[in-house]
Amino acid sequence: MCSAKSKSLIFIGLLFSCLEMIFSANTGFSMSTYDVTSRSIYLRWPKFSGASSYRVTATAVNTVGNSLLAHFSDVTLKGTLTSLIPNTIYAIQGEAIDKDGLILAETQIMQSTAPDIPVIDQAYSKLSNSITVEWRAVPGATGYLLTAQDGDSFTETVVTNSPGTVTGLKPATLYRITIRSINSGGKSQPSPFRKANTVLAAPILSVSSLSCDSIAVSWKAVYMAAGFSVSLMRSDGLGRMLKENTTNTSLIFTNLDPGTLYTIKAYAWNVNGIPGDDFTYNQRTSPKAPADVQVALNSGALRAIVSWMPTEGAVTYSVTASSGLSKLKCNTSSASCMVPSLQCGSEYYVSVTAYNDAGSSKPTDAVSLKTIPCAPVNISIEEDEPGHLLVSWSSVNFGYYYVVFVKSDDGLEVHCNTSHTQCHFQSDCGFTYFISVFAYNKAGQSPLGDVFNYTTAPCCPGDIRAAVVSGDTLRVTWAPVRGAEMYATRAVGGSGEVLCNDTAAACTLSSLRCDTRYNITVYSFSEAGGSNTSCASKRVATAPCSPEIKNISKEALSIISVHWQSNNKAATYIVTARGEAGFWHCTSSGNSCTLINLPCGSAFSVSAIARSPAGQSLPSYSVPLETAPCCPDELMLTQVTQSVTNISWSVGMGVQTYVMTLESPKGQTKCHTLQNHCLLGCITCGTNYTVSLKAISKTGLTSNCRYQGYSSNACCPSGVKLYRLSNNGIRVYWRASDETINYSTDLHGSKSNFTCTPSSGLSHCDITEIPCGDVYTVVVSPVTDKGPKLTFCPKKIYSVTCSGSSVGMGKTTQYIHSKSMKFVKRVSIM
């Protein structure tokens, strides 16, 4: 039971200690600890009402018969339990007692004492900011509190076991070192102290590589230092270590490998030769300048590609291209670099510097780089003469020679190489040329500058043709030419000028002077190329001026003379008479001509034109012309009676009325009629007449028509008588009007007809074997050679009987017929 109870109390005490909780009875009285050492427990409690004293009992939990009793007055609220066993759990009971000795209240707590006081075996310093302490372990201690005291300042460190180190100390300083053991109950009393000095502080190095084969080391003075030791060795372990002892605060290591990482260690020692902290620093020597620097120009982009042999230890490289005040740089970690944005026409000095964390190498010897020349400027293009272009420009720096490219808009390109600043090119009219000038040197071609375009004047129009439209108008055409946007046609002549502008390849020049020679020039224009003023002129004459008819006169029946005013220098005139009857022409180089064979009875419109090698004029104003009416082609005269003649004729062209006249020495007879026939009386037989006809037009023009003469028939005989002859014959006797006239006798009976023509000069005619017993009609008429027998001579009727010896005249009847014999004569016009 006792053993179990003891274990239970130990567990409870430990639990209370871990939780740092204090348990008390439900009396309102409590007690707590505020410090614990190896052999003491320090208590406190609040004042309890009615208590005149307080009693504290401490009983070791794991030790039998080891208890401690202490009394305190009512004014004392703190108490210390001493002479306790280290590292032991105590059950502490506190009681509040009144003046009668009665217990008013009580409380109980569990508290362990701290472990026993440790004993320091040794204390020493390896680092300038710490002291290491060694001791024997103390039973029950869960940790140790190390304290280093320097005057009024101290530094504490909790450790778990030996050895332990106090850090955060000052270099080269004497400290008093104590140690206390710790458990859950508290800390022991400090151990007896030991004195120990911290070592010297390490020198703080400032290291740099002065050159590719040296490293400079410097530091500030170290407190209490008597000297310094500095060593240097390649970090890769190669080579030997260099070590220097010095009382100075700087030194330089030389003959080192360029671009190599070195480890530098330094420490100070005191007068006793005890070394202090060491300071380690890794320093690389600066790199060596790169070798075999090569510079190549990317001329297309004005960039320089710089390359070199890599150098040991170099981390980066910097390329510097200097030209005057201009500096261009590029940085790289490789063994080549491209320097952009170079200026054309410049000389750069290129150097390479290697870099690492130690610094830079010396720049390499500068390599000269001449860039491509700049594009030529101040380019001028002029056509010094037609067909020749002169391209000129200003010279550029480092331009050894120039190439000019000229490309025409039809795709053809030519070029010119020259070391001068101008080039000549052949050009064609009407082309646009695109011109670029490049400069060259060993580095290459200059950048493309401005591309200029130059448009030559358009070509002169060719195949110019001028067609005469009229005396004052020319139609000028030509073949379109390359490059022309507009054409100007200028006609100069006759103390005047006419201008015509058009975009078409044709122009009509109006308001010109007729019969005038003009110099016609066709110019071509374009907005870009201007005008071509070198075009040749063509001499063209306008058509003759129109003549003006002044007079038309009749020279004869069918002959007309036309007169006009001649106002042309050299022209042939053609006069035309136009009418329903057709066209009639006459030609002359003078001022008149004659129209012949104009038909009669026709109306014409007469006009004239002038014609020359240049062309034909407009016709003159027309003048009306009417020819005299036509004489009838046919005329027929029929003698109706011995004194009446019927005359008819064919219709004459253009005739309105006719006047027919028969005239003889014995007199004249005429008729005026609208018809184409008329009867003329009072004709004398056996008379020769002249026949004339006057044809009259409706405007009063007349034609006197003459025909072949007309002879009226001989007069009929008178006194016709019949006498009976033997053998049944009869004799017809008459009285002739003219002895030179021959007569013919006709007897017409019901049974037979008889004709008798006597010899010339006789006035009778004998007819034999005439049947008797018949009635005969007897007509004696003159014999003519002009046609049929006359029928208008008187007829006599005789009866021939068969009895007696003479012709019976018993009853004689004479008939005068109203219908006379006709003689038709066709007469032609004289």
Rosetta blueprint (number, residue, H / E / L):
1 M L
2 C H
3 S H
4 A H
5 K H
6 S H
7 K H
8 S H
9 L H
10 I H
11 F H
12 I H
13 G H
14 L H
15 L H
16 F H
17 S H
18 C H
19 L H
20 E L
21 M L
22 I L
23 F L
24 S E
25 A L
26 N L
27 T L
28 G L
29 F L
30 S L
31 M L
32 S E
33 T E
34 Y E
35 D E
36 V E
37 T L
38 S L
39 R L
40 S L
41 I E
42 Y E
43 L E
44 R E
45 W L
46 P L
47 K L
48 F L
49 S L
50 G L
51 A L
52 S L
53 S E
54 Y E
55 R E
56 V E
57 T E
58 A E
59 T E
60 A E
61 V L
62 N L
63 T L
64 V L
65 G L
66 N L
67 S E
68 L E
69 L E
70 A E
71 H E
72 F E
73 S E
74 D L
75 V L
76 T L
77 L L
78 K E
79 G E
80 T E
81 L E
82 T L
83 S L
84 L L
85 I L
86 P L
87 N L
88 T L
89 I E
90 Y E
91 A E
92 I E
93 Q E
94 G E
95 E E
96 A E
97 I E
98 D L
99 K L
100 D L
101 G L
102 L L
103 I E
104 L E
105 A E
106 E E
107 T E
108 Q E
109 I E
110 M E
111 Q E
112 S E
113 T L
114 A L
115 P L
116 D L
117 I L
118 P L
119 V L
120 I E
121 D E
122 Q E
123 A E
124 Y E
125 S E
126 K E
127 L E
128 S L
129 N L
130 S E
131 I E
132 T E
133 V E
134 E E
135 W E
136 R L
137 A L
138 V L
139 P L
140 G L
141 A L
142 T L
143 G E
144 Y E
145 L E
146 L E
147 T E
148 A E
149 Q E
150 D E
151 G L
152 D L
153 S E
154 F E
155 T E
156 E E
157 T E
158 V E
159 V E
160 T L
161 N L
162 S L
163 P L
164 G E
165 T E
166 V E
167 T E
168 G L
169 L L
170 K L
171 P L
172 A L
173 T L
174 L E
175 Y E
176 R E
177 I E
178 T E
179 I E
180 R E
181 S E
182 I E
183 N L
184 S L
185 G L
186 G L
187 K E
188 S L
189 Q L
190 P L
191 S L
192 P L
193 F L
194 R E
195 K E
196 A E
197 N E
198 T L
199 V L
200 L L
201 A L
202 A L
203 P L
204 I L
205 L E
206 S E
207 V E
208 S E
209 S E
210 L E
211 S E
212 C L
213 D L
214 S E
215 I E
216 A E
217 V E
218 S E
219 W E
220 K L
221 A L
222 V L
223 Y L
224 M L
225 A L
226 A L
227 G E
228 F E
229 S E
230 V E
231 S E
232 L E
233 M E
234 R E
235 S L
236 D L
237 G L
238 L L
239 G L
240 R L
241 M L
242 L E
243 K E
244 E E
245 N E
246 T E
247 T L
248 N L
249 T L
250 S E
251 L E
252 I E
253 F E
254 T L
255 N L
256 L L
257 D L
258 P L
259 G L
260 T L
261 L E
262 Y E
263 T E
264 I E
265 K E
266 A E
267 Y E
268 A E
269 W E
270 N L
271 V L
272 N L
273 G L
274 I L
275 P E
276 G E
277 D E
278 D E
279 F E
280 T E
281 Y E
282 N E
283 Q E
284 R E
285 T L
286 S L
287 P L
288 K L
289 A L
290 P L
291 A E
292 D E
293 V E
294 Q E
295 V E
296 A E
297 L E
298 N E
299 S L
300 G L
301 A L
302 L L
303 R E
304 A E
305 I E
306 V E
307 S E
308 W E
309 M E
310 P L
311 T L
312 E L
313 G L
314 A L
315 V L
316 T E
317 Y E
318 S E
319 V E
320 T E
321 A E
322 S E
323 S E
324 G L
325 L L
326 S E
327 K E
328 L E
329 K E
330 C E
331 N E
332 T E
333 S L
334 S L
335 A L
336 S E
337 C E
338 M E
339 V E
340 P L
341 S L
342 L L
343 Q L
344 C L
345 G L
346 S L
347 E E
348 Y E
349 Y E
350 V E
351 S E
352 V E
353 T E
354 A E
355 Y E
356 N E
357 D L
358 A L
359 G E
360 S E
361 S L
362 K L
363 P L
364 T L
365 D L
366 A L
367 V E
368 S E
369 L E
370 K E
371 T L
372 I L
373 P L
374 C L
375 A L
376 P L
377 V L
378 N L
379 I L
380 S E
381 I E
382 E E
383 E E
384 D E
385 E E
386 P L
387 G L
388 H E
389 L E
390 L E
391 V E
392 S E
393 W L
394 S L
395 S L
396 V L
397 N L
398 F L
399 G L
400 Y L
401 Y E
402 Y E
403 V E
404 V E
405 F E
406 V E
407 K E
408 S E
409 D L
410 D L
411 G L
412 L L
413 E E
414 V E
415 H E
416 C E
417 N E
418 T E
419 S L
420 H L
421 T L
422 Q E
423 C E
424 H E
425 F E
426 Q E
427 S L
428 D L
429 C L
430 G L
431 F L
432 T E
433 Y E
434 F E
435 I E
436 S E
437 V E
438 F E
439 A E
440 Y E
441 N E
442 K L
443 A L
444 G E
445 Q E
446 S L
447 P L
448 L L
449 G L
450 D L
451 V L
452 F E
453 N E
454 Y E
455 T E
456 T L
457 A L
458 P L
459 C L
460 C L
461 P L
462 G E
463 D E
464 I E
465 R E
466 A E
467 A E
468 V E
469 V E
470 S E
471 G L
472 D L
473 T E
474 L E
475 R E
476 V E
477 T E
478 W E
479 A E
480 P L
481 V L
482 R L
483 G L
484 A L
485 E L
486 M E
487 Y E
488 A E
489 T E
490 R E
491 A E
492 V E
493 G E
494 G L
495 S L
496 G E
497 E E
498 V E
499 L E
500 C E
501 N E
502 D E
503 T L
504 A L
505 A L
506 A E
507 C E
508 T E
509 L E
510 S L
511 S L
512 L L
513 R L
514 C L
515 D L
516 T L
517 R E
518 Y E
519 N E
520 I E
521 T E
522 V E
523 Y E
524 S E
525 F E
526 S E
527 E L
528 A L
529 G L
530 G E
531 S E
532 N L
533 T L
534 S L
535 C L
536 A L
537 S L
538 K E
539 R E
540 V E
541 A E
542 T L
543 A L
544 P L
545 C L
546 S L
547 P L
548 E E
549 I E
550 K E
551 N E
552 I E
553 S E
554 K E
555 E E
556 A E
557 L L
558 S L
559 I E
560 I E
561 S E
562 V E
563 H E
564 W E
565 Q E
566 S L
567 N L
568 N L
569 K L
570 A L
571 A L
572 T E
573 Y E
574 I E
575 V E
576 T E
577 A E
578 R E
579 G E
580 E L
581 A L
582 G E
583 F E
584 W E
585 H E
586 C E
587 T E
588 S E
589 S L
590 G L
591 N L
592 S E
593 C E
594 T E
595 L E
596 I L
597 N L
598 L L
599 P L
600 C L
601 G L
602 S L
603 A E
604 F E
605 S E
606 V E
607 S E
608 A E
609 I E
610 A E
611 R E
612 S E
613 P L
614 A L
615 G E
616 Q E
617 S L
618 L L
619 P L
620 S L
621 Y L
622 S L
623 V E
624 P E
625 L E
626 E E
627 T L
628 A L
629 P L
630 C L
631 C L
632 P L
633 D L
634 E L
635 L E
636 M E
637 L E
638 T E
639 Q E
640 V L
641 T L
642 Q L
643 S L
644 V L
645 T E
646 N E
647 I E
648 S E
649 W E
650 S L
651 V L
652 G L
653 M L
654 G L
655 V L
656 Q L
657 T E
658 Y E
659 V E
660 M E
661 T E
662 L E
663 E E
664 S E
665 P L
666 K L
667 G E
668 Q E
669 T E
670 K E
671 C E
672 H E
673 T E
674 L L
675 Q L
676 N L
677 H E
678 C E
679 L E
680 L E
681 G L
682 C L
683 I L
684 T L
685 C L
686 G L
687 T L
688 N E
689 Y E
690 T E
691 V E
692 S E
693 L E
694 K E
695 A E
696 I E
697 S L
698 K L
699 T L
700 G L
701 L L
702 T E
703 S E
704 N E
705 C E
706 R E
707 Y E
708 Q E
709 G E
710 Y E
711 S E
712 S L
713 N L
714 A L
715 C L
716 C L
717 P L
718 S E
719 G E
720 V E
721 K E
722 L E
723 Y E
724 R E
725 L E
726 S L
727 N L
728 N L
729 G E
730 I E
731 R E
732 V E
733 Y E
734 W E
735 R E
736 A L
737 S L
738 D L
739 E L
740 T L
741 I L
742 N L
743 Y E
744 S E
745 T E
746 D E
747 L E
748 H E
749 G L
750 S L
751 K L
752 S L
753 N E
754 F E
755 T E
756 C E
757 T L
758 P L
759 S L
760 S L
761 G L
762 L L
763 S L
764 H E
765 C E
766 D E
767 I E
768 T L
769 E L
770 I L
771 P L
772 C L
773 G L
774 D E
775 V E
776 Y E
777 T E
778 V E
779 V E
780 V E
781 S E
782 P E
783 V L
784 T L
785 D L
786 K L
787 G L
788 P L
789 K L
790 L L
791 T L
792 F L
793 C L
794 P L
795 K E
796 K E
797 I E
798 Y E
799 S E
800 V E
801 T L
802 C L
803 S L
804 G L
805 S L
806 S L
807 V L
808 G L
809 M L
810 G L
811 K L
812 T L
813 T E
814 Q E
815 Y E
816 I L
817 H L
818 S L
819 K L
820 S L
821 M L
822 K L
823 F L
824 V E
825 K E
826 R E
827 V E
828 S L
829 I E
830 M L
